[in-house]
Amino acid sequence: MTGAAPWRREEGGVLVLALHVQPGAKRTAVDGTHGEGTQQRLKVRLAAPPVDGKANAELLRFLADAFGVPLRSVSLVRGETSRQKVVRVDAPVHRPDRDWEAPH
């Protein structure tokens, strides 16, 4: 396990992210972190409403694009109906999460 950020865990080519999402934003983007200490999560604003799975679909699409992987390589592990989510990214090509550590 590597990575200083408590919201990120790496295990054998798999990246696991703990997220706090805010649907209904004007645009989809990472917006710093949410929480403190070991409970800290990466905050992601989503330009999709929280209905009919639209926000989850937007989140997975955004992360697939950001990490340079096909959509099938990004999966929602936990939090389908919650703002607190855990997402898995298999074999990320790009690593924008390293830049997301910096405070915004």
FENVEN-V841075 format. One line per field, one symbol per residue. ss: DSSP state (2 for helix, 1 for strand, 0 for the rest). phi: phi as a letter, one per 40 degrees, with the letter a starting at -180 (. if undefined). A space follows every 10 residues. Layout:
# FENVEN-V841075
ss = ???
phi = ???
This chain:
# FENVEN-V841075
ss = 0000000111 1001111111 1110000011 1111002220 1111110000 0002222222 2222222000 2221111100 0001111111 0000002222 0000
phi = .bhccccbbb afgbbbbcbb bbcgccacac bgbbgbfccc bccbcbcacc bfgccccccc cdcccccgbc dccbbccagd bbccbbbbbc fccbbcdccc cccb
